[in-house]
Amino acid sequence: MSDIDHILEQLSLVQPPIASSPSLPPQCYSSPEFLEYEKQQLFLTSWIAVGRADQWQNAGDYSTFEMFDIPIIIIRDKHNNINAFANNCRHRSAKLLQGKGNCRTIACPFHCWTYDLEGNLIFTPKLENGETFDYADYGLIDIQCELRDGFVFVNLHKNSESIADWLGEFSKIHAPWKFDEMVSYKRHEFTVNCNWKAFLDVFNEYYHLPYIHPATINEAYQEPESAEIMQGNFASQFGSTEGSGGLLEETQQYMLPTTAGMNHKEANGVRYTWVYPNLTFAASPEATWIYEALPITATKSQIALTLCFPQSSTKLDDFATKADFYYQRLIAAINEDIPALENQQLGLNSPLAQQGRYHELLEPNVAHFDFWYAEKMTKTVKK
């Protein structure tokens, strides 16, 4: 039996109910060979979150990233659409853009083949009169790109299910937070020496709070509600808070207003949601903090943190002062999480590590993602 087959055999045991299921095999967090399997089974077939729409506010605003060995451009065009393209020139595949910025056209740095913001080829030095050359055949390679509730998703699989089917009840469940109207305040990108799933795990469980965050955020959180059953590729859990979960215990006096129209429950708690596979966020009454995670290697991840606020709050005279206290809380918490995650990764790397168990109330989002992940990863094996 190959190593992949052995991991898949263990994965087949990861299934409901939470109380009796083992957790993911440690090799899912540490094996380079299994990461390549993840690429094929998961990342090339799923809707992947890449940011908030207001990261690309103006025509020509772009950013680039790589999903494994696939370079991708996200760019807003002159018709106000957000597009995704393969970051390869159609001449001889040179990378077109680096980093982020704004451009009027997309020009290859190698031979100057040039494209408009919709990906159409518009200029090729010394090839304008080619009799067999049709510009329409050499536009940028288009990647599916969809906007929902202010989040931008891409999908590399041409025959994927629609984003509406993928998200299911997502918009309905999260309507009170008015994500479409939220404004991104700060975005922080960084790397962590842990598997991408481990990073998302820790954000979605209450279990570690008293041990990793005893003096920073633990006291704000009360015991969460039981997880709800959702229609769609996401898990969500609501929990009440004492004060704001978005602020440190000593800075609660800087709380911003609650989003208009919320009922009493929503106005006094936080909803933690994991949109499979790589997006998670905490929606509090007055702010939402969002993480996207992508693998660099099996044991190293690229993370993006975005802090968002209701549009009405951004117009307050003291907004910037108070918003900075929310950002400080996020950085303080992640600075406590990262050493724990990197220490956990050292254990996951051990050949002696084995599957564990879940806490039914304090880790249901983790368990529900793992059930989805196990089914996704073993799906073609079962056919």
N, C-alpha and C positions, 0 to 999 in steps of 0.2 A: 504494500500500500504506500503511495506517495505521501509526502508531507501535506500537500493540499488536500488529498482525499481524507487523511486523518483529521485535519482541522474541520472539514465539512461534515465528517461523521459526528464530531463533538458538537458542531453547530446545530445539527438536526435535533439535538436534545433541548435546545433553547426555544421554548414555546410556552404559551399560557398553560396554567395560571402562574402568576408571579410567585406565589408562596412556595411552589415546588420546583420552579425552573432553575437550572444552573445559569450562571452568567456566561458571557462570551469566553471562548478559549483565549488564554493569554497570547497565543500566537497571532490572533487577529490584530493585536496591538504591536507586534514586534517583528513579524516575518516579512522581509522584503519580497519574497515570492508571493505571499498572500496579498500584499499591497498591489502587485501587478494584477492579481486575480480581481481585486476590488475595482481596479481601474476598468476592466472589461465588463464586469457584472453590474457595477454601481454607477461610477462617475460618467461613463459613456452612454448611459441609458436613462439617467435621472435628471430632473430639473434642479439645477445648481444655483443657489443664491450668490449674487456677485455684488450687491450693494443696494443703496437707496437711490431712487431716481434723481433726487436733488444733488447728488454728487456730480451730475452732468447737467448743469443748469442752462447753459447757452449753446447755441449751434457751434459745433466744432470742439466742444469739451470732450476729452477722451481720457481713458485710462487703459493700461495693459496689464495682463497677468498671464501666468502659465498654469494650466491644469495638466500635471505630469509634464509630458513633452509637447504639449499643444499650446502654442502662443495665441492669445486671443485679444482683440480690441473691442472695447465698449465705447460707443461714440454717439452723441446726439446730432441729428442731421438738421437741415434747414427747414424741415417740415415739423420739427419738434418731436420726432420719433427717436427712441433710443434703439440703436442697432448693435449687433454683435457680428464681428467678422473674424475669420482666421487671419492672424497677423503675419501673412505671407504675401509677398508680391507674386503676381501671376506670371512674371517673366521667368525668374529662376529662383523663386521662393525665399528671397532675402526677407528678414524681419523689417517691417515698415516703420513702426513706432516703438518708442521706448518710454517707460514710466507713465506720466500723466501730463496733461497740458491742454492747449487749445490750438486748433489748426483750421485753415480755410479749405485746404485740400490735403489728401494723404499722398505724399510723394516718397517713392522708394529712394533710400540713400545710395543705392548701388548704381542703378541705370536710369533713375528719374522717371520710371513709369508712374503715372499720377492718376489718382482716383478722386471722385467727389465724395461728399459725406454720406451718400447713399450707397457707396461701394462701386459705382460705375467707373470704368476705365475712360479717362478723358484725354490723356496725352501720352504718347510714346515717341521719344526722340528718334528721328530718322526712319520711323515705320509708318508714317501717316499715309504713304501711297502704296502700301503693300496690297496687291490685288487679291490675295487670299486671306487677308487678315480682317476679321470683323471684331470691332471693339466690344460689341455686345456679348461676345463669347468669353471675354477675359475680365469680367468684373471680379471683385473680391469674393471669396468663398463665404457665403452667408451662413450664419449660425442662428438657430431659433432663439429669439429673445422676446420675453414677455414681461409686462409690468402688471403687478397686482398689489393693491393696497400700499403703493409706494415702494414696494420691493421689486428688484429686477432679477429675473431668472434667465438662465440659458440652458439649452439642451442640445447635445451633440448628436442625438439619435433622430434621424429624419422621420421615423415612424413611431415616435413616442406618443403616449397619451397626451391629451390637451392639458394645459396648465390648470384649467377649470376642474377637470377630473382629478388631477394630481392633488389640488388643494382642498377639494371637497367643501366642507363646512367652515373652512378657515375664516373667510370674510364675515360670516354670520357670528361665529364665536367671538371674534375680536372687534366687532362693530363699535362697542362703547369707547374704544381707545382712538378711533378716528385716524387710523394710520395714514390714510391718503392726505390728510391735512398736516401731518407732523413735519417739523423742520429739523434737518440734521444740524447739530451744533458743532460737534468735533468728531473726527475719525482718526483712530490710532491704529497703525499696522505694525505688527511685531511677530517674532518667531518664538516658539516654545519647544524645548527638547522633550516632547511627548507625542504620542500618536494623536491624530486629529479627533478620534472618537473619545479618547480619554479627556481631552479638553472640554468637549461638549458634555460629556458625562457629569463632570464636576459642577458645571453651571446649572444642571438640571436636578440636582439632589440636595435635600436638606440635611442629610445625615452628617456631613462634615462640618456644618456651621459652628457647633460649640467647641470643636477641636482645632479648627484652622482659623476661625474668625471670632474668638471669644470676646475680644475687646473692641471690635470695629463694627460689625453688623449683626452679630448673633442675636442680641437682645431685641432687635426690631421685629424678628420673625416669630410668629406663633405657629402652633402645629398646623400643617396644611390640611386641606380637604382631601378626600380620596380622589384619585384620578378619574377623569371622565372618559367615556368611550366616544371617540371622535370618528366622523366619516371623512377620510382624507389621509394623506401621508404626513401626519403630524401627531404629536402628543402634547397634552396641555394639563396643567395642574394649577389650581388657585389656592392661595394662602393668605390669611389675614396678617396684618402688620400692626405694630404699635408705633404710630408715627409713620415716617416714610422709609421704605426699604431702599430708597435711592440716595439716602444720606447717611453719613456716619453718625454714631450715637451722640457725639458731642456737637453736631452741626444741624440738629433738627430744626432750629429756629430759622433756617434759611429755606424752608420748604416753599415751593412755588404753588400756585393755585391748582386745584383739581380740574381735570378736563370737564368741560361743561356737559351736563346731561347724564352724568353717571349716577347709578343708584347707590344706596348706602353701602352695599357689599363691595361693589367695584371701587368705590371711593376710599376704601379702607383695607386695601390688600394689593397683592401683586399676582399677575398671571404669568407663569413660566411656560413657555412653549418651545418645542423643538420641531422645526419643519425639516423633514428628512430630505437629503441626508446631512446638510452642512450648515443650516441656519438655526440659531436659537436666540431668544430674547426674553427679557423680563419687562412686562408692561405694568407700570405702576400708575396711579391716578394722575401724576404730574410729569412723568418722564418715562421713556422707554430706552433701555440699553440693549444693544444688539451685537451679537458675535457671528461672524462667518469663519469657518475653519476649512482649510484645504491641506492635504498632505504634501510635504516636501519629500520626505522619506518615510519609512514605516515608523520612525521614532522622532520625527521633527515635523512641526506644523507651522503653516502660515496663518496668522490670526488677524482679523480686522474687527475692531471695536468701533461702533458708531453710537453716539448719544443723541437722542432726539427729544424734542419738546413740542407741545401744542403750539400752533402758530400764535395764539393769543398771548401766551407767556412770553414769546420772543419780543413782543412790543412793549413790555413793561420797562420802566426806567431802570429798575435794579436787576433786570434779567441777567446780564453778563456776570454780575457779582454772584448771584445765587446759583447760576448754572455751573460756575466753576466749582462750587462745593459738591455738586453731583458728580462732576468729572473726578474730583479728588477722591470721592468714595469709591468709584470704579477702579481707579488706579491702586488705591490702598488694598482693595479686595483681591485684585489680580496679582498684586505683589505678594500676597499671602498664599494664593492658590498655586502659583508657578513652582515654588520649591516643593510643595506637596506633590504636584503632578510629576515633576522631574524625578523625585524620589520613587514615586509609584512606578514610573517607566523603568527604572533600574530593576525593580522586582519583576515587572512583566517580561523583561528580557531574559530572565532566568529559564533554563530548560526544565527546572523543577516546578515552575509556577503551574497552577491548575485552576480550573473553573471554580468560581465562588457562588454566592447566592445574593438575592436582593432583599432589601427591606421594603415591604409591601406599601407602606405609607410614605416613606421618606425617599424612595427611589423609583416611583412608578414610571416617570418619563424615560428614565434610563432603560428600564425593563421593556417598555413598549417599543422604543427604538430598536432594542436588541432583537425582539421578536420579528419586527419588520426586516431588519438587517439579515437575520438568519434565513428568513424565507427568500429574500432577494438573492442572497449569495448561493443558496442551494437550489434555486428554481430550475436552472437548466439541467442540473444533475438529476432531478426527479423526472424529467421528461423521458 
